[in-house]
Amino acid sequence: MQRWTSIRERIAPVVLCAQLASAFYDTGLQMVVKERYTNSTKSVNHTVTDDEQQKNISNFYMTYTMLSNFLPFVPAYFLARFGDRGHRKVPLAVPLLGYFISRALLLLVILLELPVEVMFGGAAVYGLCGGFSSYWAGVMALVSLTSSEEKRSVHMSKTELIYGIAGFVGSIASGHLFQLYAFEHKQGAVLVGLCVLLYLLCFLYVLFVLKINDGLNSRAGREPRLDGFGILNLHSRDNINIILLFVSAMLYDIAVGGGMEILMSFVTKKPLNWNAEYMGYGNAAGFVIFFTSFLGVLVFSRCASDATMIIIGMVSFAAGIYFMAFVTATYMFYLARALTLFALIPMPTIRSLLSKQVQDTSYGKILISLQLSLTIASLVYSPIYTRIYQATLSWFPGFVFQVSSIITVLAIIPISIVGCKTARQEGYERIQGN
């Protein structure tokens, strides 16, 4: 009975199954979008160039991404506040329901041969249910509640590792599953059907199985750094760190998010011109970074501060994405990915640092505030990156990756300031203690 209770208190099964489903969905959507735009251009009298097809695909992803990121803004914040009041399941269950409905729409697009633009409606449903912003902030709030400050970075990285393992396995399998025929020979129906089933299981697990003990990591007597509306008290020393952490996180998210969004279009064009199998392998290569980043946290956390670990991760990504600009063959793609082996260290470590600035009753608000800040950033970078990519297709398609590298270097500046401030503060406290 005690072992069953322990299993019920774990969020890991949700993270594992949801990310497995997400990996299936990503490959499925990529291939459906590519095939639909390829087939639609064949019916036109003139021959459509590869650049024109790339513009159609990148425009689709730009609109889809902006809908997915903009619509969760208000719902996610109120779901997080509701979670901080003791209803921790709500910020998880509602977005999982949105995932289920929106992914089911892709299955209908395949089975009924609906226009791929129907997925904009799926993005709207997904967003209005809180989207990834609510879901991931809810997951990280639970991890923060059940871990000590000293071990929090490692615990958050473990959660990211589970996320990465599921993504790796799902990506490897997704390319093969997409090619299976079922339901009147509709390619991709098996893959997306499994995706929908997994999201349904996650929703039911959270609703009926998951047990949450709120307040396990309460820090009585510590004043919260946020008021009831989540607005920072700027006179607090910790809140200067919060602002710097937010700036660094937003810059890094712009660099990573913008680069990875364009990469989905980049690998479908010549000279790479990947099919579903290669797409799956390429996505899996991205998830290998979860393993290496977790190992990096385990090693570096013994001899380096959180700020130093974040800088190491950012330098790793800056190097890898810069090299990606010159990729012209599949093996070069994997070499570029190899350089980004620590690229996933920064975000969970930044979340860990942020959670240490507030009371446990504000974990949800501070983490969703970060997530929504990243959402605002995505509304800016998505169209900008898309336009830059389209404008440079003819002479240097990888130029956007160099832009990402430069922005990553800029993101290192505020986190370096936090590192210096934290080191001075800890040194002062040790002297006072002595």
Buried (B, 14 or more C-beta within 10 A) or exposed (E): EEEEEEEBBBBBBBBBBBBBBBBBBBBBBBBBBBBBBBEBBEEEEEEBEEEBBBBBBBBBBBBBBBBBBBBBBEBBBBBBBBBBEEBBBBBBBBBBBBBBBBBBBBBBBBBEEBEBEEBBEBBBBBBBBBBBBBBBBBBBBBBBBBBEEEEBBBBBBBBBBBBBBBBBBBBBBBBEBBBEEEEEEBBBBBBBBBBBBBBBBBBBBBEEEBEBEBEEBEEEEEEBBBEEEBEBEEEBEBBBBBBBBBBBBBBBBBBBBBBBBBBBBBBBBEEBEBEBBBBBBBBBBBBBBBBBBBBBBBEBBEEBBBBBBBBBBBBBBBBBBBBBBEBEEBEBBBBBBBBBBBBBBBBBBBBBBBBBBBBBBBBBBBBBBBBBBBBEBBEEBBBBBBBBBBEBBEEEBBBBBBBBBEBBBBBBEBBBBBBEBBEEEEEEEEEEEE
